[in-house]
Amino acid sequence: MALTGRFSLLVALGVVPVVLLGADAAVAWATLLGWLLLALALGGIDLALAASPRRVAVERDLPSRLRLGETVGSELVLRNLGRRRLRAEVRDGWPPSAGVHGRNRSRVDVPAGEGRRVRLALTPTRRGDRVTEAITVRSHGPLGLWARQATLAAPGRLRVLPPFHSRAHLPSRLTRLRELDGRTPILVRGQGTEFDSLREYVRGDDVRSIDWRATARRADPESPGAAKLMVRTWRPERDRRIVIVVDTSRTAAARIGDEPRLDTAYEAALLLAALASHAGDRVDLLLWDRRRRGRVHGASGADLLARMVDTMADVDAELIEADWAGVPAQVRSVTSRRALVVLLTAADSPGSARGLLSVLPQLTARHRVVVASVTDPTLEAAVSRRDELADVYAAAAAERTRLDGDRVAAAVRQLGATTVAAGPAELPPALADRYLELKAAGQL
């Protein structure tokens, strides 16, 4: 049972007869007691006439997933199974991170035997599973004085996927990939490292592509005794292995700009996977700190990105140190062939990068390795600011941080890996560009 504001107002109105008839103290007390008994009697009658909230059937209509930042509608279908009219207030039990628009309470008026829909707009503010288990129905009587309340089971689960904002860079990179693959007419033919076919020589072709053996076998019917020049055409390698390892340890929890490092790593991994999948390469994903937090293996095409975002959705950074010693074994469990191994981690501090540097020789001995890390764009502004004493200290700290990052990058390159470092918005396209450069140079 619950008391409403109307009942409190009714009790407060008892002051009026008390004041009007309050010349005698006994009369005043008797009037007050009588008013309270009247209010209680009206409240009891109102409660008896209220529909039972437990005679309500609940169905939930909710999409299974959406991307972070999108808005979705959550609908409840309430059916009144009782004999009385249901005048109720319904509260859905979504957590604050589900991003309910407005008040999380809705008023419904459902005649006996009928149903009504209650709709809430949700804009989640965090990745992962947003869960609700129940709703609360508070049924009021005709006077609205007292209410009957019950909590009804209405489980719902909404999986919030990474937003994949970096997909805006995919069309331009696919255009470059088609140019590299020779499928788009351009002045300079894209050069790859995998033999594709033979064709006749045309003006402007690289003479180093002439296949003299094929030329000797191809007679020119228009010139007896002569032969047609044949050139080899090349295309970028296909069916190469790309292994993306995302660091989910404590360094991934640091916020750079408006998002954690981990979210930037997810954006870069998704753009690279989409591009490599279009290029015909096979992509595997590992989420790692001290244990394997997620893995996508053996997927291709549209299924690849779907499984990747689903795996990433509920994995957040753990406040523990990464165990880089286990990464080579994880890569070997994915593929025994030479692969492009992309490590998305923080590489701005010698202390935190010590474990990474210790295992790089094992990886670079068998694979092409790229270490990608997000940098803080505010460092450049801090280094150049010298207005006040506090700015000077901040500039010194920023310069030290930048020098530490340069030292780690130099150590990574010395161990045979390449580095990609950029701000949160620039890292995904920068990593995609490095992939295209390696593919064009035949280094995968």
C-alpha positions in Angstrom: 0.0 0.0 0.0 1.1 3.5 -0.8 -0.2 6.9 0.3 -0.6 9.7 -2.3 -0.3 13.4 -2.2 -4.1 13.7 -2.3 -4.5 11.8 0.9 -2.0 14.2 2.6 -3.9 17.2 1.3 -7.2 15.7 2.6 -5.7 15.3 6.0 -4.3 18.8 5.9 -7.8 20.2 5.1 -8.9 18.9 8.5 -7.4 22.1 9.9 -10.3 24.1 8.4 -13.1 22.5 10.6 -10.8 22.5 13.6 -10.3 26.2 13.3 -14.0 26.9 12.6 -15.2 24.8 15.5 -12.1 25.1 17.8 -13.5 27.5 20.5 -13.6 24.6 22.9 -10.5 22.3 23.1 -12.6 19.2 23.5 -14.6 20.0 20.4 -11.4 20.7 18.4 -9.9 17.3 19.3 -13.1 15.5 18.6 -13.4 17.3 15.2 -9.8 16.4 14.4 -10.2 12.8 15.3 -13.5 12.6 13.3 -11.7 14.1 10.3 -8.9 11.6 10.5 -11.3 8.7 10.8 -13.2 10.1 7.8 -9.9 10.4 5.8 -8.9 6.8 6.8 -12.4 5.5 5.8 -12.2 7.2 2.4 -8.7 5.9 1.9 -9.8 2.4 2.8 -12.8 2.5 0.4 -10.5 4.0 -2.3 -8.0 1.2 -1.8 -10.7 -1.5 -2.0 -12.0 -0.1 -5.3 -8.5 0.0 -6.8 -7.6 -2.7 -9.3 -5.2 -5.3 -8.3 -1.7 -4.6 -9.7 -0.9 -8.3 -9.7 -3.7 -9.0 -12.1 -1.7 -7.4 -14.9 0.1 -9.3 -17.7 3.3 -7.7 -19.0 5.0 -8.2 -22.3 8.1 -6.4 -23.3 9.0 -5.4 -26.9 12.6 -4.4 -27.1 15.3 -4.7 -29.9 18.2 -6.9 -29.0 21.0 -4.5 -29.8 21.9 -1.0 -31.0 25.0 1.1 -31.4 26.2 3.5 -28.7 24.7 6.9 -29.2 21.6 5.7 -31.1 18.1 5.9 -29.6 15.7 3.0 -29.4 12.2 2.5 -28.1 11.3 0.2 -25.3 7.7 -0.9 -25.2 5.6 -2.5 -22.5 2.3 -4.1 -23.2 0.1 -4.1 -20.1 -3.1 -6.2 -20.1 -5.6 -5.7 -17.3 -6.8 -9.2 -16.4 -9.0 -8.0 -13.5 -12.6 -6.9 -13.3 -11.9 -3.3 -12.3 -10.5 -0.4 -14.3 -6.7 0.0 -13.8 -5.6 3.5 -13.1 -1.9 3.1 -12.4 1.5 4.6 -12.5 4.1 2.3 -14.1 7.9 2.6 -13.4 10.3 0.6 -15.6 13.5 -0.5 -13.8 16.1 0.6 -16.3 19.5 1.7 -14.8 20.6 5.3 -15.3 23.2 4.2 -18.0 20.3 3.1 -20.2 19.6 6.8 -20.8 15.8 7.0 -20.3 14.4 10.2 -21.8 12.4 12.2 -19.3 10.8 10.6 -16.2 10.9 6.9 -15.9 7.2 6.8 -14.9 4.1 6.5 -17.1 0.4 6.8 -16.2 -2.0 4.3 -17.8 -5.8 3.9 -17.7 -6.7 0.4 -18.8 -10.3 -0.8 -18.7 -10.9 -4.4 -17.6 -9.9 -6.9 -20.2 -8.0 -4.5 -22.4 -4.4 -3.5 -22.9 -2.2 -0.5 -23.3 1.3 0.2 -24.6 3.8 2.2 -22.6 6.8 3.4 -24.6 10.1 4.8 -23.3 12.9 6.2 -25.5 16.4 5.0 -24.5 19.8 6.5 -25.5 22.4 4.4 -23.6 25.5 6.2 -22.4 27.7 3.1 -22.0 28.6 0.0 -23.9 27.6 -3.5 -22.8 24.4 -5.1 -21.6 21.8 -2.8 -20.1 19.5 -5.0 -18.1 16.1 -4.5 -16.4 14.4 -7.2 -14.4 11.1 -5.8 -13.3 8.5 -3.1 -13.4 6.6 -1.5 -10.5 2.8 -0.9 -10.9 1.1 1.4 -8.5 -2.7 1.1 -8.9 -4.9 4.0 -7.6 -8.5 4.0 -6.6 -11.1 6.3 -8.1 -10.3 9.0 -5.5 -6.6 8.7 -5.9 -6.0 8.6 -2.1 -4.4 5.3 -1.5 -2.7 2.9 -4.0 -1.8 -0.7 -4.2 1.7 -1.5 -5.4 3.4 -4.6 -6.8 6.6 -5.4 -8.6 6.2 -7.6 -11.6 8.8 -9.6 -13.5 9.5 -8.1 -16.9 13.1 -9.0 -17.8 14.8 -7.1 -20.7 18.3 -7.0 -22.0 19.7 -4.4 -24.5 23.2 -4.9 -25.8 24.9 -1.6 -26.6 27.6 -2.1 -29.3 30.6 0.1 -30.1 29.5 3.1 -32.3 32.1 2.5 -35.1 32.3 6.2 -36.0 35.5 5.4 -38.0 33.4 3.7 -40.7 33.2 7.2 -42.2 36.8 6.7 -43.3 36.1 3.3 -45.0 34.9 4.5 -48.5 38.0 6.6 -49.1 40.3 3.7 -48.1 38.3 1.2 -50.2 38.9 3.5 -53.2 42.6 3.4 -52.5 42.4 -0.4 -52.2 40.7 -0.7 -55.5 43.4 1.5 -57.1 46.0 -0.7 -55.5 44.2 -3.8 -56.8 44.0 -2.3 -60.3 40.2 -2.4 -60.6 39.8 1.3 -61.0 41.1 3.0 -64.3 43.9 5.3 -63.3 47.0 6.7 -65.0 49.4 4.6 -62.9 48.7 1.0 -62.6 48.6 -0.2 -59.0 51.5 -2.5 -58.2 51.1 -5.6 -56.0 53.3 -8.6 -55.3 51.1 -11.5 -56.4 51.0 -12.5 -60.0 47.6 -12.1 -61.6 47.7 -12.5 -65.4 49.4 -11.7 -68.7 48.3 -9.1 -71.2 49.7 -7.3 -74.2 52.1 -4.4 -73.6 50.6 -0.9 -74.0 52.4 2.5 -74.0 53.2 3.6 -70.4 53.7 0.1 -68.9 56.7 -0.5 -66.8 59.3 -2.4 -69.0 60.3 -4.4 -65.9 56.9 -6.1 -66.1 57.7 -7.6 -69.6 57.6 -11.4 -69.5 60.1 -12.4 -72.2 59.2 -16.1 -72.1 55.6 -15.4 -72.7 56.6 -12.8 -75.4 58.6 -15.5 -77.2 55.6 -17.8 -77.3 53.2 -15.1 -78.5 53.5 -14.6 -82.3 52.2 -11.5 -83.9 49.8 -12.6 -86.8 50.1 -9.2 -88.4 53.9 -9.2 -88.6 55.3 -12.6 -89.6 58.3 -13.5 -87.6 57.6 -10.9 -84.9 56.2 -11.5 -81.4 53.8 -9.4 -79.3 55.2 -8.0 -76.1 53.5 -9.5 -73.0 53.6 -8.0 -69.6 52.7 -9.5 -66.2 50.0 -7.8 -64.1 50.2 -7.9 -60.4 47.7 -7.6 -57.6 48.1 -7.2 -53.8 48.4 -10.3 -51.8 45.2 -12.0 -50.7 44.3 -14.5 -48.0 46.9 -13.0 -45.7 46.3 -13.3 -41.9 45.7 -10.2 -39.8 45.8 -10.7 -36.0 44.5 -7.7 -34.0 45.5 -7.8 -30.3 43.7 -5.2 -28.2 45.2 -4.4 -24.7 42.4 -4.3 -22.1 44.6 -3.7 -19.1 44.7 -0.6 -16.8 46.4 1.6 -19.4 43.3 1.2 -21.7 41.1 2.8 -19.0 42.8 6.2 -19.3 40.7 8.8 -21.0 42.2 10.6 -24.0 39.9 13.3 -25.2 36.3 12.3 -24.8 36.7 8.6 -24.6 38.9 5.8 -23.0 41.8 4.5 -24.9 40.0 1.2 -25.2 37.2 2.7 -27.2 39.7 4.3 -29.6 41.4 0.9 -30.0 38.0 -0.6 -30.8 37.4 2.0 -33.5 40.8 1.4 -35.0 40.3 -2.4 -34.9 36.9 -2.2 -36.6 38.1 0.0 -39.4 41.2 -2.2 -40.1 39.1 -5.3 -40.0 36.5 -3.9 -42.4 39.2 -2.8 -44.8 41.2 -6.1 -44.6 38.0 -8.1 -45.1 37.3 -6.2 -48.4 40.9 -6.9 -49.4 40.4 -10.6 -49.1 42.5 -11.1 -46.0 41.5 -13.1 -42.9 41.2 -11.2 -39.7 41.3 -12.5 -36.1 40.7 -10.5 -32.9 42.1 -11.0 -29.4 41.2 -9.0 -26.4 43.9 -9.5 -23.8 45.2 -8.4 -20.4 46.2 -11.2 -18.1 43.7 -13.5 -19.7 41.8 -13.7 -22.9 38.8 -11.5 -22.5 37.4 -12.1 -26.0 38.2 -13.8 -29.3 36.9 -13.7 -32.9 38.3 -16.4 -35.1 37.3 -17.8 -38.5 34.8 -15.1 -39.4 34.7 -13.3 -42.7 32.5 -10.8 -44.6 29.6 -9.2 -42.8 29.8 -11.8 -40.0 33.3 -10.6 -39.1 32.2 -7.1 -38.0 29.0 -8.4 -36.4 31.0 -10.8 -34.2 33.6 -8.3 -33.4 31.2 -5.6 -32.1 29.3 -8.2 -30.2 32.6 -9.4 -28.5 33.7 -5.9 -27.8 30.4 -4.7 -26.4 30.7 -6.0 -22.8 34.5 -5.9 -22.4 35.8 -2.9 -20.4 39.3 -2.2 -19.2 40.5 -4.0 -16.1 42.6 -2.2 -13.6 45.4 -4.8 -13.7 48.8 -4.9 -15.4 49.0 -6.6 -18.8 50.8 -10.0 -19.1 52.5 -9.6 -22.4 54.4 -12.9 -22.0 51.2 -14.7 -22.9 50.6 -12.9 -26.2 53.0 -14.9 -28.4 51.2 -18.1 -27.4 47.8 -16.6 -28.1 49.0 -15.5 -31.6 50.3 -19.0 -32.3 46.9 -20.5 -31.2 45.3 -18.3 -34.0 47.7 -19.0 -36.8 51.0 -20.8 -37.5 51.6 -18.8 -40.7 53.3 -15.5 -41.0 50.8 -12.7 -40.2 50.4 -9.0 -39.7 50.1 -8.7 -35.9 48.6 -5.4 -34.8 49.1 -4.5 -31.1 46.7 -1.8 -29.9 48.1 -0.6 -26.6 49.6 2.4 -24.8 53.2 3.0 -25.8 53.9 6.3 -24.1 55.8 5.2 -20.9 58.9 3.1 -20.6 57.6 1.6 -17.4 54.3 0.4 -18.8 55.9 -0.7 -22.1 58.6 -2.9 -20.5 56.5 -6.0 -20.8 55.6 -5.2 -24.4 59.2 -4.6 -25.4 60.3 -7.9 -23.8 58.1 -10.0 -26.1 58.5 -8.1 -29.3 61.5 -10.1 -30.5 59.4 -13.3 -30.3 56.7 -11.7 -32.4 58.9 -9.9 -35.0 60.9 -13.1 -35.6 57.8 -14.7 -37.2 55.4 -11.9 -38.0 55.2 -8.4 -39.3 54.3 -6.4 -36.2 52.6 -2.9 -35.9 52.3 -1.2 -32.5 49.4 1.3 -32.6 48.8 3.7 -29.7 46.7 6.8 -29.1 48.4 10.0 -28.2 47.0 12.9 -26.2 46.4 15.9 -28.5 46.6 18.3 -25.6 50.3 17.7 -25.1 51.3 19.8 -28.1 49.2 22.8 -26.8 50.6 22.3 -23.3 54.2 22.3 -24.5 53.9 25.6 -26.3 52.1 27.5 -23.4 54.4 29.6 -21.3 52.1 32.4 -20.0 52.2 31.7 -16.2 54.4 29.7 -13.8 51.9 26.8 -13.7 51.9 26.7 -17.5 55.7 26.3 -17.4 55.5 23.3 -15.1 52.7 21.8 -17.2 54.8 22.3 -20.4 57.8 20.6 -18.7 55.6 17.6 -17.8 54.1 17.5 -21.3 57.5 17.6 -22.9 58.7 14.8 -20.6 55.7 12.7 -21.5 56.3 13.3 -25.2 60.0 12.4 -24.9 59.1 9.2 -23.1 56.7 8.3 -25.9 59.5 8.9 -28.5 61.9 6.7 -26.5 59.4 3.8 -26.5 58.7 4.2 -30.2 62.4 4.2 -31.0 62.8 1.0 -28.9 59.9 -0.6 -30.7 61.3 0.2 -34.1 64.8 -1.1 -33.0 63.2 -4.5 -32.2 61.8 -4.8 -35.7 58.2 -3.5 -35.4 56.7 -0.4 -36.8 54.7 2.2 -34.9 51.5 4.2 -35.5 50.7 7.0 -33.1 47.9 9.5 -33.5 45.1 11.3 -31.6 41.8 9.6 -30.9 40.2 10.7 -34.1 43.2 10.2 -36.3 44.4 6.8 -35.1 41.9 4.6 -37.0 42.6 6.1 -40.4 46.3 6.2 -39.7 46.3 2.5 -38.9 44.3 1.8 -42.1 46.8 3.8 -44.1 49.7 1.8 -42.7 48.0 -1.4 -43.6 47.6 -0.2 -47.2 51.2 0.9 -47.3 52.4 -2.5 -46.2 50.1 -4.2 -48.7 51.3 -2.0 -51.5 54.9 -2.8 -50.6 54.3 -6.5 -50.4 55.4 -6.7 -46.8 52.5 -8.7 -45.4 
